[in-house]
Amino acid sequence: MKHSTILTLFFTLLVGFSIAGCSSSDDGSSGEGNGDDGNEQGIVPTNIVATIDIQGQDADNPQGDGSGIFSGTVTATDAVSYGFKVGSGTETKNTTGVFSYTVNSSGTNQLAVTFYAYSIDDEKISTSKTLTVFVEGGTTGGSGNNDTLVWSDEFDGNGSINTSDWNYELGAGGWGNQEVQKYTSNSQNVFIENGILNIKAIKETDGTYTSGRITTQNKVDFKYGRIDIRAKLPSVAGTWPALWMLGTNFGSVGWPYCGEIDIMEQFQDKTYIQSTCHWNNNNSTASYGLPIDLATPTEFHVYSLEWNAGSIKALLDGVQFYSLSTSSAMPFDANFFFIFNLAMGGSNGGTIDPNFTSDSMEVDYVRVYQ
């Protein structure tokens, strides 16, 4: 830091000396000019400001409308031209500072965008921004493969879930984690409203709790791919929502031999979520999980999984925070099915707010690309 300060001071003094020493031209006129040209040679641009606008972005679609189109605008004092570069791609230059770009990679994409401002003699300054853009369809997916949307549920309209794809899991008994809810198929616990799946936990008049747990077991399962789930989480203490998967052979080999992939779990502490994998290792349960901060759980976010032979990665709004290297000795090279549920209390839900009446996990869509 000291060396940088000295160099900066030296450069400032040198520039000041150069300006002072060139106060007149060869013909005796003043070197300050007549004020008509603010882009003189030797003046480096300053005050660079860049903005990005994703097409169709709003509160319900923070990553855009699925077109992958976004625009950028950059301004700077004493700049005569501007540049724009996405990732390590080719820089585009113009004199307006207005750029547009279309992302072709399907799914959720996090991109680094660099803006440049140039002086008349090509001196430049730059600033960078990151953004997350969702692309419906497209060509190359976030996992690096040629991805195609192979299955999705957009939960369109109003009513009940599609029982061609989903099952209701029913019952109480703690589910192995001392949970207190009873799962039902009642329309007040699991329903689709205005294109959103609601899984709602309710405190009943007798003081018990009901909620919902749905699965695609024996109906829809997958091996590998990119999974995007756009969801909004509950906020009241005691709720324990999860978006997760079990191996299709769960019914024959049981847990943890079938393997478990938790795409998203939210525990008693609502300031973070976590992704975890569970499996059997020499007849003992092995687990590996990592958390990521989530300041706004009650807003929609995209929870993603990139699952390939040899690796499982989890992402929040396109930002990877979890990676597990897998091997053939682990159960993750097989088909898995989905489970979406909202538990109450238990080992990870924690103490339920005594004033609890109801709270929901909302899911906008689930999409699988391969």
C-alpha positions as CSV (number, residue, x, y, z in Angstrom):
1,M,0.0,0.0,0.0
2,K,2.9,2.4,0.8
3,H,4.5,1.8,-2.6
4,S,1.2,2.4,-4.4
5,T,0.7,5.7,-2.5
6,I,4.2,6.9,-3.4
7,L,3.7,6.0,-7.1
8,T,0.3,7.7,-7.2
9,L,1.8,10.8,-5.6
10,F,4.7,10.8,-8.0
11,F,2.3,10.4,-11.0
12,T,0.1,13.3,-9.6
13,L,3.2,15.6,-9.2
14,L,4.5,14.6,-12.6
15,V,1.2,15.4,-14.3
16,G,1.0,18.7,-12.4
17,F,4.5,19.6,-13.5
18,S,3.8,18.7,-17.1
19,I,0.7,20.9,-17.2
20,A,2.5,23.8,-15.6
21,G,5.5,23.4,-17.9
22,C,3.3,23.5,-21.1
23,S,1.4,26.7,-20.5
24,S,2.1,28.2,-23.9
25,S,2.4,26.9,-27.4
26,D,5.1,27.6,-30.1
27,D,3.1,30.5,-31.5
28,G,2.8,32.1,-28.1
29,S,-0.9,31.3,-27.6
30,S,-2.2,29.8,-24.4
31,G,-2.1,26.0,-24.1
32,E,-5.3,25.9,-22.1
33,G,-7.4,26.0,-25.3
34,N,-10.7,27.8,-25.8
35,G,-12.8,25.4,-23.7
36,D,-14.5,23.9,-26.7
37,D,-12.8,20.5,-26.4
38,G,-13.1,18.6,-23.1
39,N,-11.4,15.5,-24.5
40,E,-7.8,16.7,-25.0
41,Q,-5.0,14.3,-25.4
42,G,-3.4,13.2,-22.1
43,I,-6.7,13.4,-20.1
44,V,-7.7,10.1,-18.6
45,P,-11.4,9.6,-18.2
46,T,-12.9,9.7,-14.7
47,N,-16.2,9.1,-12.9
48,I,-17.2,5.9,-14.8
49,V,-20.7,4.8,-14.1
50,A,-22.3,1.7,-15.6
51,T,-25.8,0.3,-15.3
52,I,-27.4,-3.0,-16.5
53,D,-31.0,-3.7,-17.4
54,I,-32.2,-7.3,-17.8
55,Q,-35.2,-7.6,-20.2
56,G,-38.4,-8.4,-18.3
57,Q,-36.8,-8.0,-14.9
58,D,-39.3,-7.2,-12.1
59,A,-40.0,-8.3,-8.5
60,D,-41.5,-11.6,-9.7
61,N,-38.8,-12.2,-12.3
62,P,-35.5,-10.9,-10.8
63,Q,-33.5,-12.8,-13.5
64,G,-35.5,-11.5,-16.5
65,D,-38.2,-12.9,-18.7
66,G,-36.2,-15.9,-20.0
67,S,-35.1,-14.3,-23.2
68,G,-31.5,-13.9,-21.9
69,I,-31.4,-10.3,-23.3
70,F,-29.8,-7.5,-21.2
71,S,-28.5,-4.1,-22.0
72,G,-25.7,-2.0,-20.5
73,T,-25.0,1.7,-20.4
74,V,-21.7,3.3,-19.4
75,T,-20.7,7.0,-19.0
76,A,-17.6,8.7,-17.9
77,T,-16.1,12.2,-17.7
78,D,-13.7,13.1,-20.6
79,A,-14.4,9.8,-22.5
80,V,-14.8,9.7,-26.3
81,S,-15.6,6.0,-26.7
82,Y,-16.6,3.0,-24.6
83,G,-16.1,-0.7,-24.5
84,F,-18.2,-3.6,-23.3
85,K,-17.1,-7.2,-22.6
86,V,-18.9,-10.2,-21.2
87,G,-16.7,-12.7,-19.3
88,S,-13.5,-13.4,-21.3
89,G,-15.3,-12.7,-24.6
90,T,-14.4,-10.2,-27.3
91,E,-14.8,-6.5,-26.4
92,T,-17.3,-4.4,-28.3
93,K,-16.6,-0.6,-28.7
94,N,-18.7,2.3,-29.7
95,T,-19.1,6.1,-29.0
96,T,-22.5,5.9,-27.4
97,G,-21.8,3.7,-24.4
98,V,-25.0,1.7,-25.0
99,F,-24.7,-2.0,-25.5
100,S,-27.0,-5.1,-25.7
101,Y,-26.2,-8.7,-25.3
102,T,-28.2,-12.0,-25.5
103,V,-27.2,-15.0,-23.4
104,N,-27.7,-18.3,-25.1
105,S,-26.9,-20.7,-22.3
106,S,-30.0,-22.3,-20.9
107,G,-30.9,-22.1,-17.3
108,T,-29.5,-19.7,-14.7
109,N,-26.3,-17.9,-15.8
110,Q,-24.1,-15.7,-13.6
111,L,-22.0,-13.3,-15.8
112,A,-19.2,-10.8,-15.2
113,V,-19.5,-7.8,-17.4
114,T,-16.7,-5.2,-17.8
115,F,-17.2,-1.7,-19.0
116,Y,-14.4,0.6,-20.4
117,A,-14.2,4.3,-21.0
118,Y,-11.5,5.6,-23.4
119,S,-9.9,9.0,-23.9
120,I,-9.0,10.4,-27.3
121,D,-5.6,8.9,-27.1
122,D,-6.9,5.5,-25.9
123,E,-6.2,5.8,-22.2
124,K,-8.9,3.8,-20.4
125,I,-10.5,3.1,-17.1
126,S,-12.9,0.3,-16.4
127,T,-15.5,-1.0,-13.9
128,S,-17.1,-4.5,-13.6
129,K,-20.5,-5.8,-12.6
130,T,-22.0,-9.3,-12.1
131,L,-25.5,-10.2,-13.0
132,T,-27.7,-13.3,-13.0
133,V,-29.8,-14.0,-16.1
134,F,-32.2,-16.8,-16.7
135,V,-32.6,-18.3,-20.2
136,E,-35.6,-20.4,-21.2
137,G,-34.3,-23.1,-23.6
138,G,-31.1,-22.0,-25.2
139,T,-28.1,-24.1,-26.3
140,T,-25.3,-24.6,-23.8
141,G,-26.3,-25.1,-20.2
142,G,-24.6,-24.0,-17.0
143,S,-23.1,-27.4,-16.6
144,G,-21.2,-27.1,-19.9
145,N,-23.2,-29.7,-21.7
146,N,-25.7,-29.3,-24.6
147,D,-28.7,-29.0,-22.3
148,T,-32.3,-29.4,-23.3
149,L,-35.3,-28.9,-21.0
150,V,-36.4,-32.5,-20.4
151,W,-39.0,-32.0,-17.7
152,S,-40.6,-29.2,-15.8
153,D,-43.6,-28.2,-13.8
154,E,-44.5,-24.5,-14.1
155,F,-47.4,-25.0,-11.6
156,D,-49.6,-22.9,-14.0
157,G,-53.1,-21.8,-13.1
158,N,-55.0,-22.7,-9.9
159,G,-56.0,-25.9,-8.2
160,S,-54.3,-29.1,-7.2
161,I,-51.0,-30.7,-8.2
162,N,-50.6,-32.9,-11.3
163,T,-50.9,-36.4,-9.8
164,S,-49.5,-37.9,-13.0
165,D,-46.1,-36.5,-11.8
166,W,-46.6,-36.0,-8.1
167,N,-47.7,-38.0,-5.1
168,Y,-48.9,-36.8,-1.7
169,E,-47.0,-38.4,1.2
170,L,-49.3,-38.6,4.2
171,G,-49.0,-39.1,7.9
172,A,-47.3,-38.0,11.1
173,G,-44.9,-39.8,13.5
174,G,-41.9,-37.5,13.4
175,W,-40.5,-38.7,10.1
176,G,-37.2,-39.7,11.9
177,N,-36.5,-36.1,13.0
178,Q,-39.0,-35.5,15.8
179,E,-41.1,-33.3,13.6
180,V,-44.6,-32.4,14.9
181,Q,-46.6,-31.9,11.7
182,K,-49.0,-34.3,10.0
183,Y,-48.8,-34.3,6.2
184,T,-52.1,-34.2,4.4
185,S,-53.5,-34.0,0.9
186,N,-55.9,-31.3,1.9
187,S,-56.3,-28.3,-0.4
188,Q,-55.4,-25.9,2.3
189,N,-52.0,-27.5,2.8
190,V,-51.0,-28.2,-0.8
191,F,-52.5,-26.1,-3.6
192,I,-51.6,-24.1,-6.8
193,E,-52.7,-20.5,-6.8
194,N,-52.0,-17.9,-9.6
195,G,-49.2,-20.1,-11.0
196,I,-47.5,-20.8,-7.7
197,L,-47.3,-24.1,-5.8
198,N,-48.0,-23.4,-2.1
199,I,-47.0,-25.9,0.6
200,K,-48.6,-24.5,3.7
201,A,-48.1,-25.4,7.4
202,I,-51.1,-24.6,9.5
203,K,-51.7,-24.7,13.3
204,E,-55.1,-26.3,13.7
205,T,-57.7,-25.3,16.2
206,D,-56.8,-28.3,18.4
207,G,-53.1,-27.1,18.6
208,T,-51.8,-29.7,16.1
209,Y,-49.9,-28.8,12.9
210,T,-50.7,-29.9,9.4
211,S,-48.6,-29.4,6.3
212,G,-47.6,-30.9,2.9
213,R,-45.1,-33.2,1.4
214,I,-45.1,-34.2,-2.3
215,T,-42.8,-36.5,-4.2
216,T,-42.3,-37.7,-7.8
217,Q,-41.4,-41.2,-6.6
218,N,-42.2,-43.9,-9.2
219,K,-43.4,-41.3,-11.6
220,V,-40.6,-38.9,-12.5
221,D,-36.9,-39.4,-11.8
222,F,-33.6,-38.4,-13.4
223,K,-29.9,-39.2,-13.6
224,Y,-27.7,-36.1,-13.9
225,G,-28.6,-32.7,-15.3
226,R,-29.1,-29.1,-14.3
227,I,-32.1,-28.5,-12.0
228,D,-33.5,-25.0,-11.3
229,I,-36.1,-24.4,-8.7
230,R,-37.5,-20.9,-8.1
231,A,-38.9,-20.7,-4.7
232,K,-39.8,-18.4,-1.8
233,L,-39.3,-19.6,1.8
234,P,-41.2,-19.2,5.0
235,S,-40.1,-16.8,7.7
236,V,-41.6,-18.0,11.0
237,A,-39.5,-19.8,13.6
238,G,-40.1,-23.5,13.7
239,T,-40.6,-24.0,9.9
240,W,-38.2,-26.4,8.1
241,P,-38.7,-26.3,4.3
242,A,-36.7,-28.5,1.9
243,L,-36.3,-29.1,-1.8
244,W,-34.5,-32.4,-2.1
245,M,-34.0,-35.8,-3.8
246,L,-33.7,-39.5,-2.9
247,G,-32.4,-42.4,-5.0
248,T,-35.1,-44.2,-6.8
249,N,-34.0,-47.5,-5.1
250,F,-35.0,-46.0,-1.7
251,G,-37.9,-48.5,-1.4
252,S,-35.6,-51.5,-1.8
253,V,-32.4,-50.5,-0.1
254,G,-33.5,-47.8,2.3
255,W,-31.7,-44.7,3.6
256,P,-28.8,-43.7,3.4
257,Y,-27.9,-46.5,1.0
258,C,-30.1,-44.9,-1.7
259,G,-28.4,-41.5,-1.4
260,E,-29.9,-38.1,-0.6
261,I,-29.3,-34.8,-2.4
262,D,-30.6,-31.7,-0.5
263,I,-30.8,-28.9,-3.1
264,M,-32.0,-26.5,-0.4
265,E,-32.8,-26.7,3.3
266,Q,-33.7,-23.9,5.5
267,F,-33.4,-24.5,9.3
268,Q,-34.3,-22.6,12.4
269,D,-31.9,-19.8,11.5
270,K,-33.6,-18.0,8.6
271,T,-30.5,-16.1,7.5
272,Y,-29.0,-18.9,5.5
273,I,-29.8,-22.1,3.5
274,Q,-27.8,-25.2,3.1
275,S,-27.1,-27.9,0.5
276,T,-26.1,-31.4,1.7
277,C,-25.5,-34.9,0.4
278,H,-25.9,-38.0,2.5
279,W,-24.8,-41.5,1.6
280,N,-23.6,-44.8,3.1
281,N,-19.9,-45.3,3.8
282,N,-18.9,-48.7,5.2
283,N,-22.4,-49.1,6.8
284,S,-22.2,-45.7,8.4
285,T,-24.0,-42.5,7.4
286,A,-21.7,-40.0,5.6
287,S,-22.7,-36.4,5.0
288,Y,-21.2,-33.3,3.5
289,G,-23.1,-29.9,3.5
290,L,-22.3,-26.3,3.1
291,P,-24.4,-23.1,4.0
292,I,-24.7,-19.8,2.2
293,D,-26.1,-16.6,3.6
294,L,-29.6,-15.7,2.4
295,A,-30.6,-12.2,3.5
296,T,-34.0,-12.2,1.8
297,P,-35.5,-15.7,2.2
298,T,-39.1,-14.4,1.7
299,E,-38.2,-13.2,-1.8
300,F,-38.0,-15.6,-4.7
301,H,-34.6,-17.1,-5.4
302,V,-33.4,-19.8,-7.8
303,Y,-32.0,-22.9,-6.1
304,S,-30.0,-24.9,-8.6
305,L,-28.1,-28.2,-8.8
306,E,-25.5,-29.2,-11.4
307,W,-25.2,-32.9,-11.2
308,N,-22.8,-34.8,-13.3
309,A,-20.8,-38.1,-13.2
310,G,-18.1,-37.3,-10.6
311,S,-19.5,-34.1,-9.2
312,I,-22.5,-32.4,-7.5
313,K,-22.6,-28.6,-7.3
314,A,-25.3,-26.3,-5.7
315,L,-25.9,-22.7,-6.7
316,L,-28.0,-19.9,-5.3
317,D,-29.2,-17.4,-7.9
318,G,-26.5,-18.7,-10.3
319,V,-23.7,-18.5,-7.7
320,Q,-22.0,-21.8,-6.9
321,F,-21.4,-22.3,-3.1
322,Y,-21.2,-26.1,-2.8
323,S,-19.2,-28.8,-4.6
324,L,-18.8,-32.5,-3.9
325,S,-16.6,-34.9,-5.8
326,T,-18.3,-38.2,-6.1
327,S,-17.1,-41.7,-6.9
328,S,-18.5,-45.0,-8.2
329,A,-18.6,-46.2,-4.5
330,M,-21.2,-43.5,-3.8
331,P,-24.9,-43.8,-4.8
332,F,-25.0,-40.7,-7.0
333,D,-24.7,-42.3,-10.4
334,A,-28.3,-43.5,-10.5
335,N,-31.8,-42.1,-10.9
336,F,-33.3,-39.8,-8.1
337,F,-36.8,-38.4,-7.5
338,F,-37.9,-35.1,-6.1
339,I,-39.4,-34.4,-2.6
340,F,-40.8,-30.9,-1.7
341,N,-41.9,-30.5,1.9
342,L,-42.4,-28.1,4.8
343,A,-41.8,-29.7,8.2
344,M,-42.5,-28.2,11.6
345,G,-40.2,-28.3,14.6
346,G,-38.0,-31.3,15.1
347,S,-34.2,-31.6,15.0
348,N,-33.7,-28.8,12.4
349,G,-36.9,-26.8,12.5
350,G,-36.3,-25.9,16.2
351,T,-38.7,-24.2,18.6
352,I,-41.9,-23.2,17.0
353,D,-43.0,-19.6,17.5
354,P,-45.8,-19.7,20.1
355,N,-47.8,-17.2,18.0
356,F,-47.5,-19.4,14.8
357,T,-50.7,-19.7,12.8
358,S,-49.5,-20.5,9.3
359,D,-46.6,-20.1,6.9
360,S,-45.8,-21.3,3.4
361,M,-43.1,-22.4,1.0
362,E,-43.9,-21.2,-2.5
363,V,-42.5,-22.7,-5.7
364,D,-42.8,-20.9,-9.0
365,Y,-41.3,-23.7,-11.1
366,V,-39.0,-26.7,-11.2
367,R,-37.0,-27.4,-14.4
368,V,-34.7,-30.2,-15.4
369,Y,-32.1,-29.8,-18.2
370,Q,-30.0,-32.6,-19.6
